[in-house]
Amino acid sequence: SNINKSFPKKSLGQNFIKSRDFIHKLSALIQSDNDTNIFEIGPGTGALTDQLLKKEFKNLYLIEKDFLLFQNLEDKYKNDKNIFVSNSDAIDYNYELINKSQKSLIVGNLPFNISSQLLINWIVNYNWPPFYSKMVLMFQKEVANRIIANHNQKSYSRISVISQARCEIKVLLDAPSNIFFPKPKVDGIILEFNPITKYLDINISNLQKLLRKSFEHRRKKIKTSLKDYDYLLKRFGIDDGLRAENLSVDDYCKLASAI
């Protein structure tokens, strides 16, 4: 029976959205035109996909790792000429095969267990500005809070700095746990990412290296964790008595661009 076919797999971190009301609200916040390629990550049973279909777009790419769901989707949309269903992992998928000059949009109710990995992949592994002009993505609440945290906040971490160095981020929508099937233990949040070019000159792997060092032992002062970069701290007048979470995105980007 169909219901078994689309039963959410724990191993893939699947949580389907069962609230039509929520899907409509989310869809209304996604803007596209007939030049836009839309990539939907983990479309599952196609609840959001059916709303995206009503929009203007150039092509819609559905990326679904679960083979049974992929088959269902392929079956469902086989007569639509500008919908392409791919049975792949969103991390390995080659987005840039698609014509560079078009606008691309990434949307998705991301599997909770790999959401931060996917985000880092889209931010770190592409030329900047990237192939997409916007991402609208669902995260577990605590992950979302880390992504948007400011310095001096407890949840400020590596992912806050990497994300904010590359994108302007807005909270679009709260996703209470009862809109999902199965109901997760946590709520979700939908975030919107708009790529920025403010820190275009930073080498992202230098930034990552710096963040790894400073946040690895986040209780240590940076005079210890960043002692290799002591000369830069002095040059920029950054107090080495501070801890990792006290340095702003701007501070980290300054350091990274000078390495």
C-alpha positions as CSV (number, residue, x, y, z in Angstrom):
1,S,0.0,0.0,0.0
2,N,1.0,3.6,-0.7
3,I,1.3,4.6,3.0
4,N,4.0,2.0,3.6
5,K,5.8,3.1,0.5
6,S,6.2,6.6,1.9
7,F,6.8,5.7,5.5
8,P,9.5,8.0,6.8
9,K,12.9,6.5,7.4
10,K,14.7,7.3,10.6
11,S,18.0,6.5,9.1
12,L,17.5,9.3,6.5
13,G,16.3,11.8,9.1
14,Q,13.0,12.1,7.3
15,N,10.2,14.2,8.8
16,F,7.4,14.9,6.3
17,I,5.3,18.1,6.6
18,K,1.7,17.1,7.0
19,S,0.1,20.5,7.6
20,R,-1.3,21.9,4.3
21,D,-1.6,25.3,6.0
22,F,2.1,25.4,6.8
23,I,3.0,24.3,3.2
24,H,0.9,27.1,1.8
25,K,2.6,29.7,4.1
26,L,6.0,28.4,3.2
27,S,5.3,28.4,-0.5
28,A,4.0,32.0,-0.4
29,L,7.4,33.0,0.9
30,I,9.3,31.5,-2.0
31,Q,9.6,33.9,-5.0
32,S,10.6,32.8,-8.4
33,D,10.2,33.8,-12.1
34,N,10.5,32.0,-15.4
35,D,14.3,32.4,-15.4
36,T,14.7,30.5,-12.1
37,N,15.9,27.0,-11.7
38,I,14.5,25.6,-8.4
39,F,16.3,22.8,-6.6
40,E,14.1,21.1,-4.1
41,I,16.0,19.0,-1.6
42,G,14.3,15.9,-0.1
43,P,10.9,16.5,-1.6
44,G,9.6,13.3,0.0
45,T,6.0,12.8,-0.9
46,G,5.8,16.0,-2.9
47,A,3.7,18.2,-0.6
48,L,5.8,21.3,-1.2
49,T,6.6,20.3,-4.8
50,D,2.9,20.5,-5.6
51,Q,2.9,24.1,-4.5
52,L,6.1,25.0,-6.3
53,L,4.5,23.7,-9.5
54,K,2.1,26.6,-9.4
55,K,4.9,29.1,-9.6
56,E,6.9,30.4,-12.6
57,F,10.2,28.7,-13.0
58,K,12.5,27.5,-15.8
59,N,13.2,24.0,-14.4
60,L,12.4,22.2,-11.2
61,Y,15.0,19.7,-10.0
62,L,13.9,17.3,-7.3
63,I,16.7,15.6,-5.4
64,E,15.5,12.6,-3.4
65,K,17.9,10.1,-1.9
66,D,15.2,7.5,-0.8
67,F,14.7,5.2,-3.8
68,L,11.0,4.4,-3.2
69,L,10.1,8.1,-2.8
70,F,12.2,8.9,-5.9
71,Q,10.2,6.3,-7.9
72,N,6.9,7.7,-6.6
73,L,8.0,11.2,-7.6
74,E,9.2,10.1,-11.0
75,D,5.9,8.5,-11.6
76,K,3.9,11.4,-10.4
77,Y,5.7,14.0,-12.6
78,K,6.6,12.0,-15.6
79,N,4.5,14.1,-17.9
80,D,5.9,17.4,-16.8
81,K,8.7,18.3,-19.2
82,N,10.5,20.8,-17.0
83,I,10.6,18.6,-13.9
84,F,13.7,16.5,-13.3
85,V,13.8,13.9,-10.6
86,S,17.1,12.7,-9.4
87,N,17.8,9.8,-7.1
88,S,20.9,11.3,-5.4
89,D,22.3,12.5,-2.3
90,A,22.1,16.3,-2.1
91,I,25.7,16.5,-0.9
92,D,27.1,14.8,-4.0
93,Y,24.8,16.3,-6.5
94,N,26.3,18.4,-9.2
95,Y,24.3,21.7,-9.2
96,E,26.7,23.6,-11.4
97,L,25.9,21.4,-14.4
98,I,23.0,23.7,-14.8
99,N,23.5,26.8,-16.9
100,K,25.4,29.4,-14.8
101,S,23.7,32.5,-16.1
102,Q,20.3,31.5,-14.7
103,K,19.1,32.3,-11.3
104,S,18.9,29.3,-9.0
105,L,17.0,28.8,-5.8
106,I,17.5,26.0,-3.3
107,V,14.6,25.0,-1.1
108,G,13.9,22.2,1.2
109,N,12.7,20.6,4.3
110,L,16.2,19.3,5.0
111,P,16.7,16.0,6.7
112,F,17.6,17.1,10.3
113,N,20.6,14.7,10.6
114,I,22.5,16.2,7.8
115,S,21.2,19.8,7.6
116,S,24.3,21.6,8.8
117,Q,26.5,19.4,6.6
118,L,24.4,20.4,3.6
119,L,24.5,24.0,4.5
120,I,28.3,24.0,4.9
121,N,28.7,22.3,1.6
122,W,26.6,24.9,-0.3
123,I,28.6,27.7,1.4
124,V,32.1,26.4,1.3
125,N,32.4,24.3,-1.9
126,Y,31.3,26.7,-4.5
127,N,32.8,29.8,-6.2
128,W,31.5,33.0,-4.7
129,P,29.0,34.5,-5.5
130,P,27.5,31.0,-5.9
131,F,25.2,29.4,-8.5
132,Y,22.1,30.2,-6.3
133,S,20.6,33.6,-5.6
134,K,18.7,32.4,-2.5
135,M,18.2,29.4,-0.2
136,V,15.1,28.7,1.8
137,L,15.8,25.8,4.2
138,M,14.3,24.1,7.2
139,F,16.5,23.4,10.2
140,Q,16.0,21.9,13.7
141,K,15.5,24.9,16.0
142,E,18.7,24.6,17.9
143,V,20.7,24.3,14.7
144,A,18.9,27.4,13.3
145,N,19.7,29.2,16.5
146,R,23.4,28.5,16.1
147,I,23.3,29.6,12.5
148,I,21.8,33.0,13.3
149,A,23.6,33.6,16.7
150,N,25.6,36.8,17.2
151,H,28.9,37.0,19.0
152,N,28.8,37.0,22.8
153,Q,25.8,34.6,22.6
154,K,26.1,31.1,24.0
155,S,25.0,29.4,20.7
156,Y,27.5,31.4,18.6
157,S,29.8,28.9,16.9
158,R,31.7,28.0,13.8
159,I,28.5,27.6,11.7
160,S,27.3,31.1,12.8
161,V,30.5,32.7,11.5
162,I,30.8,30.6,8.2
163,S,27.1,31.2,7.4
164,Q,27.1,34.9,8.2
165,A,30.4,35.6,6.4
166,R,28.7,34.4,3.2
167,C,25.0,35.1,3.6
168,E,22.5,37.5,5.0
169,I,20.1,35.3,7.0
170,K,16.5,35.9,7.9
171,V,14.1,33.8,10.0
172,L,11.0,33.2,7.8
173,L,8.8,30.8,9.7
174,D,8.6,28.7,12.9
175,A,7.8,25.1,12.3
176,P,6.2,23.6,15.4
177,S,6.9,19.8,15.8
178,N,3.2,18.9,15.3
179,I,3.2,19.8,11.6
180,F,5.5,16.9,10.9
181,F,5.0,13.2,10.5
182,P,6.4,11.5,12.5
183,K,6.4,14.2,15.1
184,P,10.0,15.0,16.0
185,K,11.0,15.9,19.6
186,V,12.0,19.3,18.4
187,D,10.6,22.3,16.5
188,G,12.0,23.5,13.3
189,I,12.7,26.9,11.8
190,I,12.8,28.0,8.2
191,L,15.7,30.3,7.3
192,E,16.3,32.3,4.2
193,F,19.9,32.8,3.0
194,N,20.9,35.6,0.6
195,P,24.5,35.4,-0.6
196,I,26.5,38.6,0.2
197,T,29.9,39.7,-1.3
198,K,31.1,41.8,1.6
199,Y,33.9,39.3,2.4
200,L,34.6,38.3,-1.1
201,D,38.4,38.3,-0.6
202,I,38.5,35.8,2.2
203,N,39.9,32.3,1.5
204,I,37.1,30.2,3.0
205,S,39.4,27.3,4.0
206,N,41.6,29.8,6.0
207,L,38.5,30.9,7.7
208,Q,37.5,27.3,8.5
209,K,41.0,26.6,9.8
210,L,40.9,29.7,12.1
211,L,37.4,28.7,13.4
212,R,38.4,25.2,14.1
213,K,41.4,26.4,16.1
214,S,39.4,29.0,18.1
215,F,36.2,27.0,18.7
216,E,37.8,23.6,19.4
217,H,38.4,24.6,23.0
218,R,35.9,27.4,23.2
219,R,36.5,28.1,27.0
220,K,40.1,28.9,26.3
221,K,41.2,32.4,25.6
222,I,42.3,33.1,22.1
223,K,45.8,33.9,23.3
224,T,46.1,30.1,23.7
225,S,43.9,28.8,20.9
226,L,45.0,31.3,18.3
227,K,48.6,31.7,19.5
228,D,49.8,31.0,15.9
229,Y,48.1,34.1,14.8
230,D,49.3,36.3,17.7
231,Y,50.8,38.8,15.2
232,L,47.5,39.3,13.5
233,L,45.6,39.8,16.8
234,K,48.1,42.5,17.6
235,R,47.9,44.0,14.1
236,F,44.1,44.3,14.3
237,G,44.0,45.3,18.0
238,I,42.0,42.3,19.0
239,D,42.2,41.6,22.8
240,D,43.8,38.2,23.2
241,G,42.0,37.8,26.6
242,L,38.8,37.2,24.7
243,R,37.3,33.8,24.0
244,A,36.2,32.4,20.6
245,E,32.6,33.5,21.1
246,N,33.6,37.1,21.7
247,L,35.0,37.7,18.2
248,S,32.6,39.1,15.7
249,V,32.1,37.7,12.1
250,D,34.0,40.8,11.0
251,D,36.9,40.0,13.3
252,Y,37.2,36.5,12.0
253,C,37.0,37.6,8.4
254,K,39.6,40.3,8.9
255,L,42.0,37.7,10.4
256,A,41.2,35.1,7.7
257,S,41.9,37.6,4.9
258,A,45.2,38.5,6.4
259,I,46.5,34.9,6.9
